[in-house]
Amino acid sequence: MALIDWNWNGHHQSSFILYAAALADLGFRVLPFCPAPDELPNLLALSPVGGSPTALARIEPPQRIALPPLGRFRPGRLRPVIQAVRHFGGLSRRLRQWERKAGTRVDLVFFACIYDHNFEWLRFAAPVFNYPWSGLYLHARSFRMPGSPIPYVGRLPCPERIFSLPSLHSVAVLDEKAVAPLRRITANKPVVRFPDLTDVSLPPERDPAWGLANKVREFARGRPVVSLLGHLQRTKGLEEFTLAAQDPSLRGLFFFLGGEVNWSEIGKSARDAMLAAWERSPNIYAHLQRIADERTFNAVITSSDVIYAAYTDFPNSSGLLSKAAFFERPVVVSEGYLMAERTREFGLGEIVRERDLAGIKTALRRLGGLEPLSGASPGRNWRGYQQAHSYQQLVECFANLLGRPSVWRNQTGTRPACVEANHPSSNAHG
């Protein structure tokens, strides 16, 4: 099986490692393609879960792959066709080269990340890409927000163009509410809800990777830390976070911003106001650089008391929610979509209306210990979330997706959660 990801930013690296290990645990011979193959062996060695030595021996030496550059084609109507042929035809050529060298065939291609805007023209590449394929549909936006364009791209999601193709074997998705509509589009091919698993490895004691986390705690001077982490953009609630941090009622908390800011979508007046606030406010520390790696990122989460995830225009799953749950840090999330549903189900924190600054400040006062929680103390079912989004669940769901025998039963002796979401005939597909 070929495992493909053209992306290597954010959490793509850790997800790719976990998928490679899970497929190897199921007995597949895995051929990885990614933008930085030299990093893969070390990342596999450092991964805290998955992949016995026997299983990892089934992972082939990784191959380098990159998205072809966008070109200017005339006439313009041919651009989608040419791009699809360059995109998927190039992959097909690489796979055939490997087959000739290895003397065996790639039976299935699994795309570790399917974005609408990268796959919507896949049908034009059918003559040059004739492998059966599966993959993870990462942002199933159209089933939560019909008619809503994809942020930063502007086009509408197009799952019907992607998942109605005859070459499709099966689909994985992170959002359980997308399973039924995807099954209709695929004409009842296997559709499985995957766990939102994330890397939760921590640096060794006294490792330099603890430096940022220690600095945050030093600057906080004993105050509870509220952290907004990742790629900092408008949809992450950046403006509301900054306004809340300046409120006198929250001066007993310390606010940390960690990550690069996408300034292209933020107007000059808002940008100037935020930069000024970050500079002058004694309870804000803005580390406006990409956090170096997953272990450093995780260390910062363990040094935080509250994780801020009150996103806007964001109906999707988020690895940050999983990290917070695995490290048992309460979250603030916006009402209305998947993150709120999971927060409510497992008691992971406070849910506020989108862009509701007053509600955000109230939630932060409660979670930060500045005022008592309303009503009875919530039951934080960290363990329940951790089991539902564990490596064991990932392996079981891959088995269900690809028709392989189960490796293990989960600890309760019941079927994994993803099985309930899958079409009952899925195990007939190999």
C-alpha positions as CSV (number, residue, x, y, z in Angstrom):
1,M,0.0,0.0,0.0
2,A,1.2,3.5,-0.8
3,L,0.7,6.2,1.9
4,I,0.7,9.7,0.4
5,D,0.8,13.2,1.9
6,W,1.9,16.3,-0.1
7,N,1.6,18.4,3.0
8,W,4.1,18.6,5.8
9,N,3.0,21.5,8.0
10,G,1.0,21.6,11.2
11,H,0.1,18.2,12.5
12,H,0.5,16.4,9.2
13,Q,3.9,14.9,10.2
14,S,2.6,13.2,13.4
15,S,-0.6,12.0,11.6
16,F,1.5,10.5,8.8
17,I,3.7,8.6,11.3
18,L,0.7,7.2,13.1
19,Y,-1.0,6.1,9.9
20,A,2.2,4.4,8.7
21,A,2.6,2.5,12.0
22,A,-1.1,1.5,12.1
23,L,-1.0,0.2,8.5
24,A,2.1,-1.8,9.3
25,D,0.5,-3.2,12.4
26,L,-2.3,-4.5,10.2
27,G,0.3,-6.4,8.1
28,F,0.4,-4.0,5.1
29,R,3.7,-3.4,3.3
30,V,3.7,0.4,3.4
31,L,5.3,2.6,0.8
32,P,5.4,6.2,2.2
33,F,5.5,9.3,0.0
34,C,6.0,12.7,1.8
35,P,7.8,16.0,1.3
36,A,10.6,15.3,3.8
37,P,11.5,11.5,3.7
38,D,14.8,12.1,5.5
39,E,12.8,13.0,8.6
40,L,10.6,9.9,8.6
41,P,12.9,7.3,10.3
42,N,13.7,9.6,13.2
43,L,10.0,10.6,13.6
44,L,9.0,6.9,13.6
45,A,11.7,6.1,16.3
46,L,10.4,9.0,18.5
47,S,6.7,8.2,18.1
48,P,5.4,7.2,21.5
49,V,2.7,4.9,20.2
50,G,2.2,2.2,17.6
51,G,4.4,0.1,15.4
52,S,6.1,-2.9,16.9
53,P,9.7,-3.5,15.6
54,T,8.3,-6.4,13.5
55,A,5.5,-4.1,12.1
56,L,7.9,-1.2,11.4
57,A,10.1,-3.5,9.3
58,R,7.2,-3.5,6.8
59,I,7.6,0.2,6.1
60,E,9.6,0.8,2.9
61,P,12.2,3.5,2.6
62,P,10.2,6.7,2.1
63,Q,10.0,8.6,-1.2
64,R,10.0,12.4,-1.7
65,I,7.0,14.0,-3.2
66,A,5.8,17.6,-3.6
67,L,2.8,19.3,-5.1
68,P,3.5,20.5,-8.6
69,P,3.8,24.3,-8.9
70,L,0.7,26.2,-10.2
71,G,1.2,27.2,-13.8
72,R,-0.5,29.6,-16.1
73,F,-2.2,27.7,-18.9
74,R,-4.0,28.9,-22.0
75,P,-6.8,28.5,-22.5
76,G,-7.8,28.8,-18.9
77,R,-10.5,26.1,-19.1
78,L,-7.7,23.5,-19.5
79,R,-6.0,24.4,-16.3
80,P,-7.9,21.9,-14.1
81,V,-7.2,19.1,-16.5
82,I,-3.4,19.9,-16.8
83,Q,-3.1,20.4,-13.1
84,A,-4.8,17.1,-12.3
85,V,-2.6,15.2,-14.8
86,R,0.6,16.8,-13.3
87,H,-0.6,16.2,-9.8
88,F,-1.9,12.6,-10.0
89,G,-0.1,11.5,-13.2
90,G,3.2,12.4,-11.5
91,L,2.3,10.2,-8.5
92,S,1.2,7.4,-10.8
93,R,4.5,7.5,-12.7
94,R,6.4,7.3,-9.4
95,L,4.4,4.3,-8.2
96,R,5.0,2.5,-11.5
97,Q,8.8,3.2,-11.2
98,W,8.7,1.7,-7.7
99,E,6.7,-1.4,-8.9
100,R,9.2,-2.1,-11.6
101,K,12.1,-1.9,-9.2
102,A,10.4,-3.9,-6.4
103,G,8.9,-6.5,-8.6
104,T,5.5,-6.1,-7.0
105,R,2.3,-4.1,-7.4
106,V,0.8,-1.3,-5.3
107,D,-2.7,-2.6,-4.5
108,L,-4.1,0.5,-2.9
109,V,-3.2,4.2,-2.5
110,F,-4.1,5.8,0.8
111,F,-4.1,9.6,0.9
112,A,-3.4,10.8,4.4
113,C,-5.1,14.1,3.8
114,I,-7.8,14.9,1.2
115,Y,-8.6,18.6,0.8
116,D,-11.4,19.5,-1.7
117,H,-9.2,22.1,-3.5
118,N,-6.4,19.6,-4.2
119,F,-8.6,16.7,-5.2
120,E,-11.7,18.2,-7.0
121,W,-10.2,17.5,-10.4
122,L,-9.1,14.0,-9.7
123,R,-11.6,12.7,-12.3
124,F,-9.6,14.3,-15.1
125,A,-6.6,12.3,-14.2
126,A,-8.4,8.9,-14.4
127,P,-6.6,7.9,-17.7
128,V,-3.2,8.3,-16.0
129,F,-4.0,7.4,-12.4
130,N,-5.6,4.0,-12.4
131,Y,-5.0,2.8,-8.8
132,P,-7.8,2.0,-6.4
133,W,-7.6,4.6,-3.6
134,S,-8.8,5.5,-0.2
135,G,-8.0,8.4,2.2
136,L,-8.9,10.7,5.0
137,Y,-11.3,13.5,4.1
138,L,-9.9,16.0,6.6
139,H,-12.4,18.9,6.5
140,A,-15.9,17.7,5.7
141,R,-17.2,21.3,5.8
142,S,-20.0,21.1,3.3
143,F,-22.0,18.7,5.6
144,R,-21.8,21.2,8.6
145,M,-22.1,24.5,6.7
146,P,-23.8,23.9,3.3
147,G,-23.0,26.5,0.8
148,S,-20.1,28.0,2.8
149,P,-16.9,28.5,0.9
150,I,-13.6,27.1,2.0
151,P,-11.5,29.7,4.0
152,Y,-8.5,31.1,2.2
153,V,-9.6,29.3,-1.0
154,G,-13.0,30.8,-1.7
155,R,-14.4,27.9,-3.6
156,L,-17.3,25.7,-2.3
157,P,-16.4,22.2,-1.1
158,C,-17.0,19.5,-3.7
159,P,-17.1,16.0,-2.1
160,E,-19.5,14.7,-4.8
161,R,-16.8,15.3,-7.4
162,I,-14.2,13.4,-5.5
163,F,-16.0,10.4,-3.8
164,S,-18.3,9.4,-6.6
165,L,-15.4,8.1,-8.7
166,P,-15.4,4.4,-9.6
167,S,-11.7,4.1,-8.5
168,L,-12.7,4.9,-4.9
169,H,-12.2,2.0,-2.5
170,S,-13.3,3.6,0.8
171,V,-13.3,6.9,2.8
172,A,-12.2,7.9,6.3
173,V,-13.5,11.1,7.9
174,L,-13.1,12.7,11.3
175,D,-16.6,14.0,11.7
176,E,-19.2,11.3,12.5
177,K,-22.0,13.4,11.0
178,A,-20.4,13.3,7.6
179,V,-20.5,9.5,7.5
180,A,-24.1,9.1,6.2
181,P,-24.0,11.8,3.5
182,L,-20.6,10.5,2.3
183,R,-22.0,7.0,2.1
184,R,-24.8,8.3,-0.2
185,I,-22.2,10.0,-2.4
186,T,-20.0,6.8,-2.6
187,A,-22.9,4.6,-3.4
188,N,-22.5,2.7,-0.1
189,K,-18.7,2.0,-0.3
190,P,-17.1,1.8,3.2
191,V,-17.1,5.1,5.1
192,V,-15.5,5.1,8.5
193,R,-15.2,7.7,11.2
194,F,-11.6,7.9,12.3
195,P,-10.4,8.9,15.8
196,D,-8.8,12.4,16.1
197,L,-5.5,10.9,17.3
198,T,-2.5,13.2,17.9
199,D,1.1,12.9,18.9
200,V,1.3,13.5,22.7
201,S,5.0,12.8,23.2
202,L,6.9,15.0,25.6
203,P,10.6,16.0,25.7
204,P,12.9,14.2,28.2
205,E,13.5,15.9,31.5
206,R,15.9,18.9,31.1
207,D,15.7,18.7,27.3
208,P,16.0,22.1,25.6
209,A,12.6,21.5,24.1
210,W,11.1,22.5,27.5
211,G,12.6,26.0,27.1
212,L,9.5,27.7,25.8
213,A,7.2,26.0,28.3
214,N,9.4,27.0,31.2
215,K,9.6,30.6,29.9
216,V,5.8,30.8,29.8
217,R,5.6,29.6,33.4
218,E,8.3,32.0,34.5
219,F,6.5,35.0,32.9
220,A,3.2,33.9,34.4
221,R,4.6,34.1,38.0
222,G,2.1,31.7,39.4
223,R,-0.9,32.9,37.5
224,P,-3.0,30.4,35.6
225,V,-2.0,30.3,32.0
226,V,-4.5,30.5,29.1
227,S,-2.9,29.5,25.8
228,L,-3.9,30.0,22.1
229,L,-1.6,27.8,20.0
230,G,-1.0,26.9,16.4
231,H,-1.3,28.8,13.2
232,L,-2.8,32.0,14.5
233,Q,-5.4,33.3,12.1
234,R,-8.7,35.2,12.2
235,T,-10.7,31.9,12.6
236,K,-8.8,31.0,15.7
237,G,-10.5,33.8,17.7
238,L,-7.3,35.9,17.8
239,E,-9.1,39.2,18.3
240,E,-11.4,38.0,21.0
241,F,-8.6,36.4,22.8
242,T,-6.6,39.7,22.8
243,L,-9.6,41.7,24.0
244,A,-10.3,39.3,26.8
245,A,-6.7,39.4,28.0
246,Q,-7.0,43.2,28.5
247,D,-10.1,43.0,30.6
248,P,-9.4,44.1,34.3
249,S,-11.4,41.1,35.6
250,L,-9.0,38.7,34.0
251,R,-5.7,40.3,35.2
252,G,-5.3,37.3,37.5
253,L,-4.7,35.1,34.4
254,F,-1.7,35.0,32.1
255,F,-2.3,34.8,28.3
256,F,0.1,33.1,25.9
257,L,0.0,33.3,22.1
258,G,2.2,30.7,20.4
259,G,2.6,30.4,16.6
260,E,2.9,32.3,13.4
261,V,0.2,34.9,12.6
262,N,-1.6,34.9,9.2
263,W,-1.7,38.7,8.8
264,S,-3.0,38.6,5.2
265,E,-6.6,38.3,6.4
266,I,-6.4,40.9,9.2
267,G,-6.9,44.6,8.4
268,K,-4.3,47.2,9.4
269,S,-6.3,48.8,12.1
270,A,-7.0,45.4,13.8
271,R,-3.4,44.4,13.3
272,D,-2.0,47.6,14.9
273,A,-4.4,47.3,17.9
274,M,-3.4,43.7,18.6
275,L,0.3,44.3,18.3
276,A,0.0,47.3,20.6
277,A,-2.0,45.2,23.1
278,W,0.5,42.4,23.1
279,E,3.4,44.9,23.6
280,R,1.9,46.8,26.5
281,S,-0.2,44.3,28.4
282,P,1.8,42.8,31.3
283,N,-0.3,39.6,31.3
284,I,0.3,38.7,27.6
285,Y,3.3,36.9,26.1
286,A,3.3,36.7,22.3
287,H,5.7,34.1,20.8
288,L,5.0,34.9,17.2
289,Q,7.0,32.0,15.6
290,R,6.1,28.5,14.6
291,I,6.5,26.2,17.6
292,A,9.4,24.1,16.7
293,D,8.0,20.6,16.9
294,E,5.3,18.4,18.4
295,R,7.2,17.8,21.6
296,T,7.7,21.5,22.2
297,F,4.1,22.1,21.4
298,N,3.0,19.4,23.9
299,A,5.3,20.8,26.6
300,V,3.6,24.2,26.3
301,I,0.2,22.6,26.7
302,T,1.3,20.8,29.9
303,S,2.4,24.2,31.2
304,S,-1.0,25.7,30.4
305,D,-4.0,25.6,32.6
306,V,-6.7,26.5,30.0
307,I,-6.6,25.9,26.2
308,Y,-8.4,28.6,24.2
309,A,-10.1,27.1,21.1
310,A,-13.1,29.4,20.7
311,Y,-12.7,29.4,16.9
312,T,-15.0,31.1,14.4
313,D,-16.3,29.8,11.1
314,F,-14.7,26.5,12.0
315,P,-17.0,23.4,11.8
316,N,-14.2,20.8,11.7
317,S,-12.3,18.6,14.1
318,S,-9.1,19.9,15.7
319,G,-6.0,18.1,16.9
320,L,-5.7,20.8,19.6
321,L,-8.8,19.5,21.3
322,S,-7.3,16.0,21.4
323,K,-4.0,17.3,22.8
324,A,-5.9,19.2,25.5
325,A,-7.9,16.1,26.4
326,F,-4.9,13.8,26.5
327,F,-3.1,16.2,28.8
328,E,-6.3,16.9,30.8
329,R,-6.4,20.6,30.2
330,P,-9.9,22.2,30.0
331,V,-10.8,24.1,26.8
332,V,-13.0,27.0,25.8
333,V,-14.7,26.2,22.4
334,S,-17.4,27.9,20.3
335,E,-21.0,26.5,20.2
336,G,-22.5,24.9,17.1
337,Y,-20.2,22.4,15.6
338,L,-18.1,19.3,16.2
339,M,-15.7,20.6,18.8
340,A,-18.6,21.8,20.9
341,E,-20.3,18.4,20.6
342,R,-17.3,16.6,21.8
343,T,-16.6,19.1,24.6
344,R,-20.2,18.6,25.8
345,E,-20.1,14.8,25.5
346,F,-16.9,14.4,27.5
347,G,-17.1,17.4,29.8
348,L,-13.9,18.9,28.4
349,G,-14.5,22.5,29.3
350,E,-16.8,25.5,28.6
351,I,-18.8,26.2,25.5
352,V,-19.6,29.8,24.4
353,R,-21.4,31.5,21.6
354,E,-19.2,32.3,18.6
355,R,-17.6,35.8,19.0
356,D,-19.3,36.3,22.3
357,L,-16.7,38.3,24.2
358,A,-18.7,38.4,27.4
359,G,-19.2,34.7,27.4
360,I,-15.6,34.1,26.7
361,K,-14.5,36.2,29.6
362,T,-16.9,34.4,31.9
363,A,-15.7,31.0,30.8
364,L,-12.1,32.0,31.3
365,R,-12.8,33.3,34.8
366,R,-14.4,29.9,35.7
367,L,-11.8,27.7,34.2
368,G,-9.0,29.9,35.5
369,G,-10.3,29.6,39.0
370,L,-11.2,33.3,39.4
371,E,-14.8,32.5,40.1
372,P,-16.6,29.2,41.0
373,L,-18.0,27.0,38.3
374,S,-21.8,27.4,38.0
375,G,-23.9,24.5,39.3
376,A,-22.5,21.1,40.0
377,S,-18.8,20.5,39.2
378,P,-18.6,19.1,35.7
379,G,-17.5,15.5,35.1
380,R,-14.3,15.6,33.1
381,N,-14.3,12.3,31.2
382,W,-10.7,12.6,30.0
383,R,-10.4,8.8,30.0
384,G,-13.4,8.4,27.8
385,Y,-12.1,10.8,25.2
386,Q,-8.6,9.2,25.3
387,Q,-10.1,5.8,24.6
388,A,-12.3,7.0,21.8
389,H,-9.3,8.7,20.1
390,S,-6.6,6.2,20.9
391,Y,-4.0,4.4,18.7
392,Q,-5.9,1.2,19.2
393,Q,-9.0,2.8,17.8
394,L,-7.0,4.0,14.8
395,V,-5.8,0.5,14.0
396,E,-9.3,-1.0,14.4
397,C,-10.8,1.7,12.2
398,F,-8.2,1.1,9.5
399,A,-9.0,-2.6,9.7
400,N,-12.7,-1.8,9.2
401,L,-11.9,0.7,6.4
402,L,-9.6,-1.7,4.4
403,G,-11.2,-5.1,5.2
404,R,-8.3,-6.5,7.3
405,P,-8.9,-8.7,10.4
406,S,-9.0,-6.9,13.7
407,V,-5.6,-6.7,15.5
408,W,-7.1,-6.4,19.0
409,R,-10.4,-5.7,20.7
410,N,-10.6,-2.5,22.7
411,Q,-10.4,-2.7,26.5
412,T,-14.1,-3.0,27.1
413,G,-14.3,-6.0,24.8
414,T,-16.7,-4.2,22.5
415,R,-16.4,-3.1,18.9
416,P,-14.6,0.2,18.2
417,A,-16.7,3.3,17.8
418,C,-15.9,3.6,14.1
419,V,-17.6,0.2,13.4
420,E,-21.0,1.6,14.2
421,A,-20.5,4.3,11.6
422,N,-19.3,2.0,8.9
423,H,-21.3,0.3,6.2
424,P,-22.0,-3.3,7.3
425,S,-20.6,-4.8,4.2
426,S,-17.2,-3.0,4.5
427,N,-15.3,-6.1,5.6
428,A,-16.0,-7.7,2.2
429,H,-13.7,-5.2,0.6
430,G,-10.0,-5.9,0.4
